[in-house]
Each structure stands twice: as C-alpha cells, then as structure tokens.
Amino acid sequence: MASVPPKAMHRWLVVDGGGSQSNERLKNGPLRCRGHMVGWRMSRRWMSSVTGRAAGSMEELRRVLPITLDIHRLRGLPASAIPSVAYHPDAPERSSLASRIRVRLPLSTSPELREQYALFGSPHLLRLGRVLEDLDGIAGDIAYRHAGQGSSSIVTACMDRMALFHRMSTNDDLEIDGAVTWVGTTSLNIDLVVRSVCADRAATPLAKSSFLMVSRTKEQNNGVPVPKLVPADAEESERFRQVQQRRSHRGRPARACAPGLSGPEAALIDELHKSRLESPDGFVWQRDASDARTLLMHSQSRNIYGRIFGGYLMAQAYELAWLTTYKLARAMPTPTFIDDVTFIRPVEIASVVTMNARVVYASTTEALVDVEAIVQQPATGESVLTNTFHFGFDVGPRCRPVVPDSYREILSFAEGRRRFQQCQAGLSS
C-alpha cells in the first residue's frame, strides 16, 4: 500500500476555462483566480494543506470534466458560466486523492448561470433539480478519472440517501467536491459534498450523498473490472472500510417496507379519520394529493452513451414532487432528503416516460412524496417501471395532512411515515 507522510502537501491544479491569470495565496485562506475563489479552508487533514496554480484551458477542462461540460453545453450556458475545477495531478496513483475533483460554479458573478439555477418565483433560491444533474455528471467524471476512459462505459447504478442541510441560494458560488472512496469488482463509490462559498465567510455545507457507478461493456452491457483503490493513508483506509460496511447493509430490507401496521400507526390513522369528520376542509385524501406528467425523451437529455441521463430523470422527478407538495402545503416546501435511488433499467431516447407523484404522508410540518417513473410504449400499450423516488420536505403551518382511505393507501401512508422518520434519524446521527 502506498503511503504519504502525515504532513504531505498535495498540489491542487486549478483549471479555469477562461484562461490562466496570476494567483495570490491569501494568508490562512483560499486561492484567488480571475477574481473569484477557487480554493478554501478545509477541516480534515486530507482536505487541507492546499497549494495551487492556475493552469486554465478549455482543452484541459474537457479532459477533467467531459460529462459535466456536455450537460452545460446542452443547456446552452455561455462562457461566463464555465465552472472552475481543482484536482490533484500529483497524488498517489489510484488513491482517493488522485480521483478527487472540486468544481466551482460562479453563480455570484454570472447572471446567465444564476438565471438557469434560480427557482421560479424566488430568484435567490437554487433550483435543486439542476444540482442533481450536476452531481450525477461530476460523479461520472470522477469515476472516469479512476477507471480510465477505455472501451467500457460508466453508468449510474444508484444514489444513496442525500442529506440536505440548508436551503441553497444563488447569491453565493456553489462548490461540488467529490472522490472515489470505495471500489468493488466492477463498481465505484463516489462521495460528494455540496457547499456554498463566498469571499467573506467560511464555506457552508449544503448537502452530501454517494453515487454507485458501474463499469459496463458498451455492446453487451457486461461488467468490466475497474482498477482497485489503493488508500494513501490511514484516513482513506478508514473511509474505504466505512463505505464497504454501508454497501454490505444496503441490500437488507428496511423497516419502512415491513408489512402491516403497528398499534400506534393504526391509532394515528383512526385519529386522522375522526378529525377529518369534524373538519373536512382541513384534510386532503391521499388520492387527491397527487400529480403526473408525461415526457418525451429528447436527445438533449442524453448521456455520452446515447441514453437518457440519470441526473435528468432525478431532476424531473424531484421537481414534480416539489410542485405536488407546494400545492398541498400552499407554501414553498423545503427539501430535507432524497432517499436511496436505484436505476433499475436504462431509458432510451424517444421513450415516453410518465411520472406519477403522490404525497403518501404529510402532517402540518413534514411530507414524503413517492414518484414512480414508468416507460410506456404507446404503440403496444406496454409499460415498465424504471425508477421509484422518495423525497422528504419540510412544510409550513398551512399544510393540510393527508388521509389514506383504501387499505393500500393506509399501508403506503404507514410506510411513508416510517421512511420519513428513518431518514430524519439518519440525518441527525
């Protein structure tokens, strides 16, 4: 196993698509490049001791971020919206540090970028769907840095539960930082952290998640072995062990899916029905707290393999869930988590995808929305489920609780409530 002295200094190479400019290392602070921040103070040792230099060119940027830049190109983003990127060109080969990429989106200085990322009706709040697309793209770019860009393809298998800590604002730059932290035979785990950064205060963590990427042949879709991860120090070894443990537990059945009702759950549903009889206008039937949209999958939403980009599907599902909750709560909801997402099967260009959203559980403070993505074949009438998403929201005091009616709705209400409680407990642990 390769080793690195505890006080080793790892050089960050800062890539700015606008070209090289002079840099100034600030005392105990970040590196400045072209008038905006590209480095920051970090708490952990493997994230500290940063030095850097500008080495910008679009060609180098494309080598580091081919997937992410393709997403931005398809959005029609101008040159002023090009992200800056930092990475470690001299880190130990196949270590986590070698794959680590840190991307900064200049929201504070690019009006065009702010417009693309702003939430409608609230220009200072960030559109989370855009961030989900970026996270999936950057995870793919990180996976390629470790696995290499050979004849195999890297696809997203799943996203672990995403924890959302604060509302995201377009007033500050957005920073996405990630690396390979575990490798199996044909799969790679990418840990990602999203931060809000600006010049006059420390970076604020906004969200974190993990993506499991798998390497496949482009023709037969068979698994392709990827290079093993070689931890460079004790901290990387410990992180590898933690991810290994998490991966081994992921396939176990969750308590949220346990059949039947507990005594307290049955009592809660009974109380909801009694309260609805006393005040019908203060409650909504679960079947009415729903919405749907049907989308034709165009080539603008493709990945580099010609299929529909997984981040695009996540973004569409999230925005439908958000709107469904908005109508129920009568106020803009705040996302708190996205539960595990598994991509069951790929979605081809020209597919017809229907997304069905339902608020399966809601109180006066919180809501959980399930979204099913179904690929339909209009010519034959056939349909197949490709994804199920679960989104958690904080809601305002005007939100009306949902009341399940049928036995199936009662079970989905109980499962949604358990899922929400489990996810909230996981966020606080």
C-alpha positions as CSV (number, residue, x, y, z in Angstrom):
1,M,0.0,0.0,0.0
2,A,1.3,3.4,-0.9
3,S,2.0,5.7,2.0
4,V,2.1,9.5,2.3
5,P,3.8,11.4,5.1
6,P,1.3,12.9,7.5
7,K,2.4,16.4,6.7
8,A,2.4,15.9,2.9
9,M,1.4,18.8,0.7
10,H,-0.7,17.8,-2.2
11,R,-0.8,20.4,-5.1
12,W,-4.2,21.4,-6.4
13,L,-4.2,22.1,-10.1
14,V,-6.8,24.8,-10.7
15,V,-8.4,24.7,-14.2
16,D,-10.4,27.7,-15.4
17,G,-11.9,27.6,-18.8
18,G,-11.4,31.3,-19.3
19,G,-7.6,31.1,-19.3
20,S,-4.7,31.5,-17.0
21,Q,-4.3,34.5,-14.7
22,S,-2.0,35.3,-11.9
23,N,-2.9,33.9,-8.5
24,E,-2.4,35.2,-5.0
25,R,-2.2,32.9,-2.0
26,L,-4.1,34.5,0.9
27,K,-3.0,34.1,4.5
28,N,-4.8,31.2,6.0
29,G,-7.4,31.4,3.2
30,P,-8.2,30.5,-0.3
31,L,-6.6,31.0,-3.6
32,R,-7.9,33.7,-5.9
33,C,-8.1,33.1,-9.6
34,R,-9.7,35.5,-12.1
35,G,-11.5,37.5,-9.4
36,H,-13.3,34.6,-7.8
37,M,-12.4,32.0,-5.2
38,V,-11.2,28.6,-6.3
39,G,-9.8,27.2,-3.0
40,W,-11.0,27.2,0.6
41,R,-10.0,26.3,4.1
42,M,-10.9,22.7,4.9
43,S,-11.2,21.0,8.3
44,R,-9.9,17.5,7.6
45,R,-6.2,16.8,7.0
46,W,-6.6,15.1,3.7
47,M,-8.6,18.2,2.6
48,S,-6.1,20.7,4.0
49,S,-2.6,21.9,3.1
50,V,-3.8,23.3,-0.3
51,T,-1.4,25.0,-2.7
52,G,-2.2,25.7,-6.3
53,R,-1.6,27.4,-9.5
54,A,-3.8,28.4,-12.5
55,A,-3.4,26.2,-15.5
56,G,-6.5,27.0,-17.4
57,S,-7.5,26.0,-20.9
58,M,-10.8,24.6,-22.3
59,E,-9.0,21.6,-23.6
60,E,-7.8,20.7,-20.1
61,L,-11.2,21.4,-18.6
62,R,-12.8,19.0,-21.1
63,R,-10.3,16.3,-20.1
64,V,-11.2,16.6,-16.4
65,L,-15.0,17.3,-16.8
66,P,-16.2,15.8,-20.1
67,I,-19.6,14.7,-18.8
68,T,-20.4,17.8,-16.8
69,L,-19.3,20.2,-19.6
70,D,-21.5,18.2,-22.0
71,I,-24.5,18.8,-19.7
72,H,-23.7,22.5,-19.5
73,R,-23.3,22.7,-23.3
74,L,-26.7,21.1,-23.9
75,R,-28.2,23.8,-21.5
76,G,-26.7,26.5,-23.7
77,L,-24.6,28.0,-21.0
78,P,-22.3,30.9,-22.1
79,A,-18.6,31.3,-21.5
80,S,-19.2,33.4,-18.3
81,A,-20.9,30.4,-16.7
82,I,-18.0,28.0,-17.2
83,P,-17.0,26.3,-13.9
84,S,-13.5,26.3,-12.4
85,V,-12.0,23.0,-11.4
86,A,-9.4,21.9,-8.9
87,Y,-7.8,18.5,-8.8
88,H,-4.5,16.7,-7.7
89,P,-2.4,15.8,-10.7
90,D,0.5,14.6,-8.5
91,A,-1.4,12.5,-5.9
92,P,-0.5,8.8,-5.4
93,E,-1.9,6.8,-8.3
94,R,-5.3,5.0,-7.6
95,S,-5.7,6.8,-4.3
96,S,-8.9,8.7,-3.4
97,L,-6.9,11.9,-3.7
98,A,-6.0,11.1,-7.3
99,S,-9.7,11.0,-8.4
100,R,-10.8,13.9,-6.3
101,I,-12.4,16.8,-8.2
102,R,-13.6,20.1,-6.8
103,V,-15.9,22.1,-9.1
104,R,-17.0,25.7,-8.5
105,L,-20.0,27.2,-10.3
106,P,-19.7,31.0,-10.4
107,L,-23.3,31.9,-9.5
108,S,-22.3,35.1,-7.8
109,T,-20.6,36.5,-10.9
110,S,-22.5,35.0,-13.8
111,P,-26.1,36.4,-14.3
112,E,-26.7,33.8,-17.0
113,L,-25.8,30.9,-14.7
114,R,-28.0,32.4,-11.9
115,E,-30.9,32.5,-14.3
116,Q,-30.5,28.8,-15.2
117,Y,-30.2,27.8,-11.5
118,A,-32.8,30.1,-9.9
119,L,-36.1,28.7,-8.6
120,F,-39.1,30.3,-10.2
121,G,-40.9,32.9,-8.1
122,S,-37.9,33.2,-5.8
123,P,-34.7,34.3,-7.7
124,H,-32.4,33.9,-4.7
125,L,-33.3,30.2,-4.1
126,L,-31.5,27.5,-6.0
127,R,-33.2,25.0,-8.3
128,L,-32.2,21.7,-6.8
129,G,-33.0,19.7,-9.9
130,R,-30.1,21.4,-11.7
131,V,-27.8,20.4,-8.9
132,L,-28.9,16.8,-9.1
133,E,-28.0,16.8,-12.8
134,D,-24.5,18.2,-11.9
135,L,-23.9,15.7,-9.1
136,D,-24.6,12.8,-11.4
137,G,-22.4,14.2,-14.1
138,I,-19.5,15.0,-11.8
139,A,-19.8,11.5,-10.2
140,G,-19.3,10.1,-13.7
141,D,-16.3,12.4,-14.3
142,I,-14.7,11.3,-11.0
143,A,-15.3,7.6,-11.9
144,Y,-13.6,8.1,-15.2
145,R,-10.6,9.7,-13.5
146,H,-10.1,6.4,-11.5
147,A,-11.2,3.8,-14.1
148,G,-9.8,5.5,-17.2
149,Q,-11.6,6.2,-20.5
150,G,-11.2,2.9,-22.3
151,S,-13.7,0.8,-24.2
152,S,-16.0,0.4,-21.2
153,S,-18.8,2.8,-20.2
154,I,-19.6,4.1,-16.7
155,V,-23.2,4.3,-15.7
156,T,-25.1,5.3,-12.5
157,A,-26.4,2.3,-10.6
158,C,-27.8,4.1,-7.6
159,M,-27.6,7.2,-5.4
160,D,-27.6,6.7,-1.7
161,R,-29.7,8.9,0.5
162,M,-29.0,12.5,0.0
163,A,-29.0,14.7,3.1
164,L,-29.9,18.4,2.6
165,F,-28.8,20.7,5.4
166,H,-29.6,24.2,4.3
167,R,-31.6,26.0,1.6
168,M,-29.4,26.6,-1.4
169,S,-29.0,30.2,-2.6
170,T,-28.0,31.7,-5.9
171,N,-26.2,34.6,-4.2
172,D,-23.1,32.5,-3.4
173,D,-21.0,30.3,-5.6
174,L,-21.7,26.6,-5.5
175,E,-18.9,24.1,-4.9
176,I,-19.2,20.4,-5.5
177,D,-16.4,18.2,-4.1
178,G,-16.0,14.5,-4.6
179,A,-13.7,11.5,-4.9
180,V,-13.7,7.7,-5.3
181,T,-13.9,6.3,-1.7
182,W,-14.5,2.6,-2.4
183,V,-14.1,0.2,-5.3
184,G,-15.6,-3.3,-5.9
185,T,-15.0,-5.6,-8.8
186,T,-16.9,-3.6,-11.4
187,S,-18.3,-0.7,-9.3
188,L,-17.1,2.5,-7.7
189,N,-18.5,4.6,-4.9
190,I,-18.2,8.3,-5.3
191,D,-18.8,10.5,-2.2
192,L,-19.9,14.1,-2.9
193,V,-20.3,17.2,-0.8
194,V,-22.1,20.4,-1.9
195,R,-21.0,23.7,-0.3
196,S,-22.0,27.4,-0.5
197,V,-18.9,29.5,-0.8
198,C,-18.2,33.3,-0.8
199,A,-15.4,35.6,-0.1
200,D,-16.4,36.9,3.3
201,R,-17.2,33.7,5.3
202,A,-16.3,30.1,5.7
203,A,-17.9,27.5,3.3
204,T,-21.3,26.2,4.4
205,P,-22.1,22.5,3.8
206,L,-25.4,22.2,1.9
207,A,-25.8,18.6,1.0
208,K,-23.9,15.2,0.8
209,S,-24.5,12.0,-0.9
210,S,-22.9,9.0,-2.6
211,F,-23.2,7.6,-6.1
212,L,-22.5,4.0,-7.0
213,M,-21.2,3.8,-10.6
214,V,-20.7,0.6,-12.5
215,S,-18.4,-0.2,-15.5
216,R,-20.1,-2.0,-18.4
217,T,-19.1,-3.0,-21.9
218,K,-20.7,-0.7,-24.5
219,E,-22.0,-3.6,-26.6
220,Q,-23.2,-6.5,-24.4
221,N,-23.6,-4.4,-21.1
222,N,-21.4,-6.9,-19.2
223,G,-19.5,-5.9,-16.2
224,V,-15.9,-4.7,-16.7
225,P,-13.4,-4.9,-13.8
226,V,-12.1,-1.5,-12.6
227,P,-8.7,-0.8,-11.0
228,K,-8.5,-1.3,-7.3
229,L,-8.5,1.6,-4.9
230,V,-5.1,2.0,-3.2
231,P,-5.6,4.0,0.0
232,A,-2.8,6.5,0.5
233,D,-3.1,6.8,4.3
234,A,-5.0,5.6,7.4
235,E,-7.8,8.1,6.8
236,E,-8.5,6.8,3.3
237,S,-8.4,3.2,4.6
238,E,-10.9,4.0,7.3
239,R,-13.2,5.7,4.7
240,F,-12.9,2.6,2.5
241,R,-14.0,0.4,5.4
242,Q,-17.0,2.6,6.2
243,V,-18.2,2.6,2.7
244,Q,-17.7,-1.2,2.4
245,Q,-19.8,-1.6,5.5
246,R,-22.5,0.7,4.2
247,R,-22.6,-1.2,0.9
248,S,-23.0,-4.5,2.6
249,H,-26.0,-3.2,4.5
250,R,-27.7,-1.5,1.6
251,G,-29.4,-4.6,0.3
252,R,-31.1,-5.6,3.6
253,P,-34.8,-5.0,3.8
254,A,-35.7,-1.7,5.5
255,R,-38.2,-1.5,8.4
256,A,-40.1,1.0,6.3
257,C,-41.1,-1.8,4.0
258,A,-42.3,-4.1,6.8
259,P,-45.9,-5.3,6.2
260,G,-48.9,-4.4,8.3
261,L,-49.5,-1.6,10.8
262,S,-48.2,-1.2,14.3
263,G,-50.5,-0.2,17.2
264,P,-49.5,3.5,17.2
265,E,-49.9,3.7,13.4
266,A,-53.4,2.2,13.5
267,A,-54.3,4.7,16.3
268,L,-52.9,7.6,14.3
269,I,-54.9,6.7,11.2
270,D,-58.0,6.3,13.3
271,E,-57.5,9.7,14.8
272,L,-56.9,11.3,11.3
273,H,-60.3,9.9,10.1
274,K,-62.1,11.2,13.2
275,S,-60.5,14.6,12.8
276,R,-61.5,14.7,9.1
277,L,-65.1,14.1,10.0
278,E,-65.0,17.1,12.4
279,S,-63.2,19.4,10.0
280,P,-63.4,18.1,6.4
281,D,-61.7,21.2,4.9
282,G,-58.6,20.7,7.0
283,F,-57.6,17.4,5.4
284,V,-56.9,16.0,1.9
285,W,-57.5,12.5,0.8
286,Q,-54.2,10.9,-0.2
287,R,-55.5,10.1,-3.7
288,D,-56.1,13.8,-4.3
289,A,-52.6,14.8,-3.2
290,S,-51.1,13.7,-6.5
291,D,-49.9,14.9,-9.8
292,A,-48.4,13.5,-13.0
293,R,-46.5,14.5,-16.1
294,T,-45.6,12.7,-19.3
295,L,-42.4,13.4,-21.0
296,L,-40.9,12.5,-24.4
297,M,-37.2,11.8,-24.0
298,H,-35.3,14.0,-26.4
299,S,-31.6,13.8,-27.4
300,Q,-30.8,17.0,-25.5
301,S,-31.2,14.9,-22.3
302,R,-28.9,12.1,-23.4
303,N,-25.7,10.9,-21.7
304,I,-22.5,10.3,-23.6
305,Y,-23.7,6.8,-24.4
306,G,-26.8,8.0,-26.2
307,R,-29.3,7.1,-23.4
308,I,-31.2,9.4,-21.1
309,F,-29.1,10.9,-18.4
310,G,-29.9,9.6,-14.9
311,G,-29.5,13.1,-13.4
312,Y,-32.2,14.4,-15.8
313,L,-34.6,11.8,-14.6
314,M,-33.9,12.6,-10.9
315,A,-34.3,16.3,-11.6
316,Q,-37.7,15.8,-13.4
317,A,-38.9,13.5,-10.5
318,Y,-37.8,16.0,-7.9
319,E,-39.4,19.0,-9.5
320,L,-42.7,17.1,-9.9
321,A,-42.6,16.1,-6.2
322,W,-41.8,19.7,-5.2
323,L,-44.8,21.1,-7.1
324,T,-47.1,18.4,-5.7
325,T,-46.1,19.3,-2.2
326,Y,-46.3,23.1,-3.0
327,K,-49.9,22.7,-4.0
328,L,-50.7,20.7,-0.8
329,A,-48.8,23.0,1.6
330,R,-49.8,26.3,0.0
331,A,-46.3,27.5,0.5
332,M,-42.9,26.6,-0.9
333,P,-41.6,23.5,0.7
334,T,-38.0,23.0,1.7
335,P,-36.4,19.7,0.7
336,T,-34.7,17.8,3.6
337,F,-33.6,14.5,2.0
338,I,-33.9,12.2,-1.1
339,D,-34.0,8.6,-0.1
340,D,-32.0,5.9,-1.9
341,V,-32.5,5.9,-5.7
342,T,-31.8,2.8,-7.8
343,F,-31.8,3.0,-11.6
344,I,-33.5,-0.3,-12.5
345,R,-33.1,-0.1,-16.3
346,P,-31.8,2.5,-18.8
347,V,-34.2,4.8,-20.6
348,E,-33.7,5.2,-24.4
349,I,-34.1,8.3,-26.4
350,A,-37.6,8.7,-27.9
351,S,-39.1,6.9,-24.9
352,V,-42.4,8.1,-23.4
353,V,-41.9,8.4,-19.6
354,T,-44.8,9.1,-17.3
355,M,-44.0,10.3,-13.8
356,N,-46.7,9.8,-11.1
357,A,-46.2,11.7,-7.8
358,R,-48.2,11.2,-4.7
359,V,-47.9,12.7,-1.2
360,V,-48.2,9.4,0.7
361,Y,-47.6,11.0,4.1
362,A,-48.0,14.6,5.4
363,S,-48.5,16.3,8.7
364,T,-48.6,20.0,9.4
365,T,-44.8,20.1,9.4
366,E,-43.5,17.4,7.1
367,A,-44.3,15.5,3.9
368,L,-43.0,12.5,2.0
369,V,-43.6,12.2,-1.8
370,D,-43.3,9.0,-3.8
371,V,-42.6,9.4,-7.6
372,E,-42.8,6.4,-10.0
373,A,-41.2,6.8,-13.4
374,I,-42.8,4.5,-16.0
375,V,-41.6,3.9,-19.5
376,Q,-44.6,3.5,-21.9
377,Q,-44.9,2.1,-25.4
378,P,-47.9,3.9,-26.9
379,A,-48.0,1.6,-30.0
380,T,-48.4,-1.5,-27.9
381,G,-49.8,-0.2,-24.6
382,E,-47.0,-1.8,-22.6
383,S,-45.4,-0.1,-19.7
384,V,-42.5,-0.9,-17.4
385,L,-41.4,0.7,-14.1
386,T,-37.9,2.2,-14.4
387,N,-37.5,4.1,-11.1
388,T,-39.2,4.9,-7.8
389,F,-38.1,8.1,-5.9
390,H,-38.8,9.2,-2.4
391,F,-38.5,12.9,-1.4
392,G,-38.8,14.4,2.0
393,F,-39.9,18.0,2.6
394,D,-40.4,20.5,5.5
395,V,-43.7,22.3,5.0
396,G,-45.3,25.4,6.5
397,P,-48.1,25.5,9.0
398,R,-50.8,25.8,6.3
399,C,-50.1,22.3,5.0
400,R,-53.1,20.0,5.2
401,P,-52.4,16.5,6.5
402,V,-53.2,13.7,4.0
403,V,-55.7,11.0,5.0
404,P,-55.4,7.5,3.5
405,D,-58.7,5.8,2.5
406,S,-58.2,2.3,1.0
407,Y,-56.1,-0.4,2.6
408,R,-53.4,0.1,0.0
409,E,-53.2,3.8,0.8
410,I,-53.1,3.1,4.6
411,L,-50.1,0.8,4.0
412,S,-48.3,3.4,1.8
413,F,-49.1,6.1,4.5
414,A,-47.5,4.0,7.2
415,E,-44.5,3.1,5.0
416,G,-44.0,6.8,4.1
417,R,-44.2,7.9,7.7
418,R,-41.6,5.2,8.7
419,R,-39.3,6.2,5.8
420,F,-39.5,9.8,6.8
421,Q,-38.7,9.0,10.5
422,Q,-35.8,6.7,9.5
423,C,-34.3,9.3,7.1
424,Q,-34.6,12.1,9.7
425,A,-32.9,9.9,12.3
426,G,-30.1,9.2,9.8
427,L,-29.6,12.9,9.1
428,S,-29.3,13.7,12.8
429,S,-26.9,10.8,13.6
